[in-house]
Amino acid sequence: MLFLWGLAIVLVLVIIYLLIPGGPAWRNYLTDVEDSFQHEQSSAKPQLITEEAVAQLPQLLRKYLKKNGYVNQPMMRNMYVQFENTKFRMAADKDPIRIDFCQVNFVDRPDRYAFLKARMYGLPVHVRDSVKDGRGAMIGMIAKHFRLFNSTGPEMDQGQLITALADAVFMPSLFLQEYIEWKTIDSRRIEGTITWNGVSAKGQFTFDDSGDIIRFDTNDRYMDENGKGTSLVPWFVLYENYESDDYYRRPGCVSVNWRLPQGIDNYFVSDRIKVQYSITSSELNKRPSSKNSDKIKMIRKFGQ
């Protein structure tokens, strides 16, 4: 009888532990983000995205930045994005599941940290998807402590860096950085090559007739086969339903796709996207104030 009571208590404690917010993967994620904050360059006066700065860009990008309200606005140093109402497909032959997904991107060093939360067989699954100083990684954990996969190496470096370039649609100050070179393909497409710490990758942005970016394509992203290997597969992102806030217009829906031999694998879709620019390290941890409560609540909500 005592054994059964002891077993019941252990099971209850395990369940409580699994339900407690956070976990080692989330703490490691925040540690990496903090390191990138430490590498941000500071200036006495915030820089602006000026007419002179955008004059060096391809005409399609100049039109995009002006149309969507970025010219003469502050040069964002980073962004925090929360993708809500998100459906994710683990593999092409799997049904999509609902996930929580957030990420932090940086400009001075094109670091990107994404974090996925889901459940598998009732257990929490955490996935860290990142590029830090040109080194990419994808790490998956189940039940907080058991590793599902850990993908690193040159393939991940290249794939995660090109993803940071695709994210520039939401953080256009990245377009103006010296580590990106541009080439105009035709009246609707430009090609960007991003290079950092010995890693380089390129992709093409496609614009519609009104000047909005509607698509990003690359052949430089490796598909991770759940930790069992990688292969180069054409990859593209669709940006739709542009929406306006008090300052900018941004895509309100994004879908991410692999072009597989058997067809298109539309594996990530989100149509509720919240963006905050130039957050500070302290805003990740301190209590909300009237000035920054929206930013902090967004971050804290995800960590729960």
Salt bridges, closest charged atoms under 4 A:
ASP32 OD2 - ARG128 NH2 2.36
ASP32 OD1 - LYS132 NZ 3.43
ASP35 OD2 - HIS39 ND1 3.82
ASP35 OD2 - ARG109 NH2 3.32
ASP35 OD2 - LYS132 NZ 3.42
GLU40 OE1 - ARG77 NE 3.70
GLU51 OE1 - LYS66 NZ 3.40
GLU84 OE2 - LYS274 NZ 3.42
GLU84 OE2 - LYS301 NZ 3.92
ASP111 OD2 - ARG109 NE 2.71
ASP129 OD2 - ARG112 NH1 3.42
ASP157 OD2 - ARG135 NH1 3.84
ASP167 OD2 - ARG112 NE 2.63
ASP186 OD2 - ARG189 NH2 2.77
GLU191 OE1 - LYS183 NZ 3.69
ASP209 OD1 - ARG188 NH1 3.38
ASP212 OD2 - LYS67 NZ 3.25
ASP212 OD1 - ARG249 NH1 3.07
ASP217 OD1 - ARG215 NE 2.68
ASP245 OD2 - ARG250 NH2 2.83
ASP265 OD1 - ARG89 NE 3.36
